[in-house]
Amino acid sequence: SAVISQKPSRDICQRGTSLTIQCQVDSQVTMMFWYRQQPGQSLTLIATANQGSEATYESGFVIDKFPISRPNLTFSTLTVSNMSPEDSSIYLCSVGQAFFGQGTRLTVV
Amino acid sequence: GENVEQHPSTLSVQEGDSAVIKCTYSDSASNYFPWYKQELGKRPQLIIDIRSNVGEKKDQRIAVTLNKTAKHFSLHITETQPEDSAVYFCAASRRRQEAGKSTFGDGTTLTVKP
């Protein structure tokens, strides 16, 4: 099993600014995943964060908008850059098949 | 890429009745199929999963069936209780080890009426 701590749990941000979300796992994992869940919708994979290499982005997501760091096997960050109201969503990190962080509820005003 | 379709989008049942949620997938290479329950304001919770070499799996009141030929899998909840009310998501991925890299269905909002 794995325990994931994600922060912040929520934030309200001004458009044009950036927010960095942190995800800490209590054990070493090879891959960490970042998802977006828009209000009332399903989860969409943003990217896979691999330690020691660049993140792998899914179609529709780019590194300039969602830069990801993975400095070690227990930690990752996702930055939402130059935010607009359309970025208002819940962002979740995940490891394996069963474990999600508690999510970051982002509101862009 | 993988495409997962989930039906129905909403489901309302009386307490004690059964609920069935169905999903289809498109990628024949997918071989791991988890189901998640998400309560309002909470993170998704894995409730059951199945691999492609198994046709059915059961855990108390919850069961999942898989038809790999037809590329569909279903979640069955028996003797439903009000606390089963939540959004349920199916997902598909190519390897259990990469199950964090999943394609999700659109979700089913289950309401169990007392």
Interface residues (C-beta under 8 A of the other chain):
Chain A: M31 M32 F33 Q41 S42 L43 T44 L45 T48 S59 L92 S94 V95 G96 Q97 A98 F100 G101 Q102 G103
Chain B: G1 Y32 P34 K42 R43 P44 L46 D49 F89 S93 R96 Q97 E98 A99 G100 K101 S102 T103 F104 G105 D106 G107
